[in-house]
Amino acid sequence: MIAYSSSITGCFLIYRVFFERKFDFSPDSANTVNSMVYIISAVASPLLGLLVDKVGKNVFWVCISILGSIGCHALLAFTFVNPYVPMVRKRFSL
């Protein structure tokens, strides 16, 4: 999971330019959308970690995480859905 997450984390660095070009966001708005991932992570990661520890089935959670990330990337790439939606979903997928 760490190898998967670290390879995806690099994508967050280029999202700002992506949001500016595809969605015509200002640099400040693009940074806000991009920072949502880290704000949500501060709260969600410990809670989701407790859930995984309680339930077990780590491979199941990794598969769900990968499928969720693919879905979020597809929403960003192929639709014009407000980018807040896939970015929030993405954080829960990682």
C-alpha positions in Angstrom: 0.0 0.0 0.0 2.9 2.4 0.8 4.4 1.9 -2.7 1.0 2.5 -4.3 0.3 5.6 -2.3 3.7 7.1 -2.8 3.4 6.7 -6.6 0.0 8.5 -6.6 1.1 11.3 -4.3 3.3 12.7 -7.0 0.2 13.4 -9.1 -1.0 16.0 -6.5 1.9 18.2 -7.5 0.6 18.6 -11.1 -3.1 18.8 -10.3 -2.9 22.6 -9.7 -2.0 23.2 -13.4 -4.6 20.6 -14.5 -7.3 22.5 -12.5 -6.3 25.8 -13.9 -6.3 24.6 -17.5 -9.3 22.2 -17.6 -11.7 23.9 -15.2 -10.4 27.5 -15.7 -9.7 27.9 -12.0 -7.6 30.7 -10.6 -4.3 29.6 -9.0 -5.8 30.1 -5.5 -8.9 28.0 -6.3 -6.8 25.3 -7.8 -4.6 25.2 -4.7 -7.7 25.0 -2.5 -9.0 22.0 -4.4 -5.6 20.4 -4.2 -5.2 21.1 -0.5 -8.5 19.4 0.3 -6.7 16.1 0.0 -4.3 16.9 2.8 -7.0 18.4 5.1 -9.2 15.4 4.8 -6.3 13.1 5.2 -5.5 14.6 8.6 -8.8 13.5 9.9 -9.7 10.4 7.8 -6.5 8.5 7.8 -6.5 7.6 11.6 -10.2 6.8 11.5 -9.9 4.6 8.4 -6.8 3.0 9.8 -8.8 2.0 12.9 -11.5 0.6 10.7 -9.0 -1.6 8.8 -7.4 -2.8 12.0 -10.8 -3.6 13.5 -12.2 -5.4 10.4 -9.0 -6.9 9.0 -9.0 -8.1 5.4 -6.2 -5.8 4.3 -6.0 -7.1 0.7 -9.7 -6.3 0.3 -9.2 -2.7 1.4 -6.2 -2.3 -0.9 -8.3 -3.5 -3.8 -11.2 -1.1 -2.9 -8.6 1.7 -2.6 -7.2 1.0 -6.1 -10.7 0.8 -7.7 -11.7 4.0 -5.9 -8.6 5.8 -7.2 -9.2 4.7 -10.7 -12.7 5.9 -10.5 -11.6 9.3 -9.2 -9.0 9.7 -12.0 -11.6 8.7 -14.6 -14.0 11.4 -13.2 -11.2 14.0 -13.4 -10.0 13.0 -16.9 -13.3 12.3 -18.7 -15.9 14.5 -17.1 -16.4 18.1 -16.1 -17.8 17.2 -12.7 -16.8 19.8 -10.1 -13.2 18.6 -9.1 -14.1 18.8 -5.4 -16.1 15.6 -5.7 -13.4 13.3 -7.1 -10.7 14.9 -5.0 -12.6 14.2 -1.8 -13.4 10.7 -2.9 -9.8 10.2 -3.9 -8.6 11.0 -0.3 -10.8 8.3 1.1 -9.5 5.9 -1.6 -5.9 6.4 -0.6 
